[in-house]
Amino acid sequence: MPAVSPSSAGRHDIADDSAPAHEDGDAANGSAGRRWSRRKSARPQELVAAALELFVERGYAATRLEDVAAAAGVSKGTVYLYFANKKELFQSVVRENLVPALKRGTDLVDSYEGSTPELLRELLRGWWGLIGATPVAGLTKLIMAESANFPEIARFYNEEVMIPGDELFARVLQRGVARGEFRALPANPTTTLICAPLVFLMLWQRAFGAFAYDDIDPEAFLDNLLQVLLFGLTTGGARDVPLPPQSGPWIWEQIRDEMQQQSMQQSADGCESTSASASASAAASPSASPSRS
């Protein structure tokens, strides 16, 4: 990714964040207005999906709002109906693609009934399945590459992703200590020692893997990482009890399926709402009224 100077980065922001003076096609009469009205309720999700792809492919500075609009099949003015500027759109990308997975991880820590070593295995596998092996992993590379030029989005990412991630693994450590399965180690830097290899694996897949002489198998990487972590963390009986083999689907696979179903249901609800609104508008329009003789 080419380096971006602060001055050029500023020009990108000015160009992309200035709201247009004209009205969007949604408010216009005629065929253009009818063309956009079919998909109005689903548009924020489509814009976020298009933005994710472009942010990961081009980086933050090189992604323009007009390109996001074109990728989503709408006018640039439509973007400003939902997002005030590029920074707000980026924040929505993070909140819709990363934050829900972290929330589900926290819920899993609270409800898990197995041993803490098994819980740690589920979380490592879940992180890879829901984040690391998906295009969302490219956001971490973006932040590391462009944080110096865009400190505001770096601070946002730290508050919304990095800190909750550290807190999630800190709760796992506390759970293990309370159950007599883990040694009492300070959360800082232990959580960093857990997360750093995961970040490395993402960067390897996104930046170095295509040019490396030896490939890294993510499955083997995670298995060996787990064994190294457990050797340093476990104590008492937990140190001598091997992890049972996985039986059935991973919990993260069930979470993934649930999240996909929720997304599909939201899209379907949006389409139904749009159809109902369009029908009501058509019925109320002058062209739908009987002509007077």
N, C-alpha and C positions, 0 to 999 in steps of 0.2 A: 504493500500500500504506500503510495507516495506521501512524503512528508508534507504537512500543511502548515504554513507560517501563520502566526496569530492574525496578521493583517488580512491574508487571503481567507482565513476562516471567518473573520468578521464580515467580509464581503458576501460569503455564502449565507450567513445568517440574515443580513440585510435583505438580500434578494429573496430569500425563502420566507421570511417572517412578515413581510409587508402585506397586509390584507388588501385585496383588490378593491377598486372603487366601484366596479360594476356589479350588478346583481347576478346571482348564479342562475343557471338554466332552469333550476327547479321552480323558480318564481316566474319564469317567463311563460308567455302564452304560446300556443302552437305546438308543432311536432316535437321541438326540443324539450319543452316542459313535460310532455307525455312520455318521452323516451326515458327521462330520469325518474319519473314518479313511480315506476314499477318497482324500484329497488331501494327506496329511500330508507326504510327501517334497517335494512341489512348493510347499509353503506359504511357505518363506522367500523364494523368488523372487517369489511373488505379493504378499507383504507389501512387498518392496522396490519393486516396480513401482507398487503403490498409493501408497506413501509418496512416491515421486518425483512422481507426478501432484499429490498434495496439497501437498507442499512448494513446488512451482513455482506452483501456483494460489493458495495461501493465505499462503505464507511459513512460516518456522520457528516463530515464536511462536504463530501461530493454528492450527497443525496439531496435533490431538490424537490420541493413540494409539487411542482408541476409534473415531475417524473412519477411521483407516487400517485397523483391523480390519473395520469395516463395509464399506469399499470392497473389501477382499479377500474378503469373505464368510465371515469367521470371528469368533469371540468375542474380546473384548479380552484375556482370559486367554491366548489362543493366542499373541498377540504376545510376551508375556513368556516364552514357552518358547524363543524364539529371540533376543530382544533385551532387554537389561536395562532400557533406558530410551530416551527419544526421541533422545538424543544418539548412542547406539550405533546406532540404526536409521538416522539421518542419515549416519553414517559408512559404513554398509554401502551406502547409496544412492550415495554418492560413489565408493566403492571398486569397485562393480559397474558403474557407468555412465561414469566418467571415467578411472579408473586404467588399465583395460585398453587404452583407445585410446592413452594416452600410452606404454604399454609397447610397443604395436605400432609407434608412431612411432619409438621408440628402436631397435627391431629393424630398421626400414627404413633408418635412418641407417647402421647397421652393415653391411647387406647390399646397399645400393643400388650399382649398377654404372654409372649414368649420371653426367652432370656435376652439380656442386653447384647451379647455378641450376635445373636440372630437378628435383633433389631438393627444393629449397625450394618449387618450384611444387607438387609432389606433397603436401608437408606442409601448405601453406596450403589446398589443395583438400581434403585429408583432414580437417583440423581442421574445416572448414565442414561437410563431408558427414557426419562421425561425431559432431560435437558441436554446432557453431554452428547448424545447421539443424534440430536435434532439440529435444525438450523439455528435454534435459539442460542446454541453455544457460541455462535459467531458474535453475539453481543459482548461477551467477555473480552474477546480479542479486540473488538472495536474500542471498548473502554480503555484497555491497556495501551492501545496505539494512539488515542486521541485525547486522553484525559488532560494533557498539558495545555492543549489548545481550547478545550471546552471543560473547564473545571466545574461548571455548574452541573453538567450531566454526570460527571464523575462523582460529585458529592451525592447527587440523587441516587445513583446506582449503589453507592456505598450504604446509604440509609435504607434503601428498599430491598437490596439483595445481600450484600456482604454481611452487614450486621445481623439481620435475621438468620442467615446461614450459620454464622458463628454461634448465635444463641441456640439454634436448633441442636447443634452438636454438643454444646455445653450442657443442655438438658439430658442428652444421652449419657454424657459422662456422669452427671449427678445421679441419674437413674442407676447406672452400673455400680457406683459407689454405695448407694443406699441399699442395694440388693446384695452387697458383698461380692460382686462379680468383677469390679474394676478397682484398681488402686486409686487412691486419692491423689490426683495430679491437678495442677493449676489449669483452669480453663484456658488461660492465655499463657503460653502459646500452644497448648495441646490441640485446640480446635484448628489453629492454623496449620499444624502438622498433619491434621486429617484432610483439610481442604486443599492445601497446596498441591499434592499429587493429582487431585481431580482437575485443578486449573491447568496443570501441565499437560494432562491427557487431552483436554479440550484444545489447547494451543497446538499440540502435536498434530492432532487430527486436522486442524484448520490451517496451519501454517507450514509445519515442517514435514508432515507425513508424506506429501507428494514427492519430496526431494530426498528423503532419507534412504540410506542404503538398506537398513533393517527396519521392517515394519513393526509396529506395536499392536498386539492383539488386545483390544479393550477388555475382553472377557478374562484373559489371563492376567492382565494388569490389575484388574479389580480384585481377582482372587488372591493374588500375591500381596497386594496392598492390605487386604483384610487380614491376612495371616501375620504380616509384620505389625500391624496396629494391635492385633489381639495379643501378640507375644509381649508387647510393651504395656498393654493396658490391664490384662486379666490378672486375677489373683485368686488364691484359695482353690476351691473345687472347680471354678470356671476355667482355670488354666489347664486342667487335666482332662476336661470334657471336650471332645472334638465337636465341631458343629455338625448337626445332622444333615444328611443330604436333602436338597430341596425337593419337595413333593408338590406337584401341581404348579399352577401359575404363580409368579411373583406377585406380591401385593401391588407393586408399582404398575404391573400390567392391568390389574383390575382398576386402579386409579386412572390410568390412561384411558381405558375404555369408558369409564364414567364421565371423564372430562370431555371426551369426544362426543358422547351422547348428549351431554348438556349443551355443547356448542351447536350441535345439529338441531336440537330442540329450540334453542334461542333463535337460530336462523329461520326455522320453520314458523315460529311464532311471529317473527318480524315480517315474513312474507304474508302470513294470514292477515296481520294488522294492516299491512299496506294495501292488500286487495280490498279489505273492507272499507278503508278510507277512500280508495279510488272509486269504489262503487257508490259510496255516499256522495262524493264530489260530483260524479257523473250525473247522479239523480237530481242533484240540486242545481246543476248548471243550466243556463238559459236554453241551450240547445236541446236539453232533455225535456223541456216544458212543451206542452201542446201549443201549436200556433193558433193565434186568434184570427178568426175570419172577419 
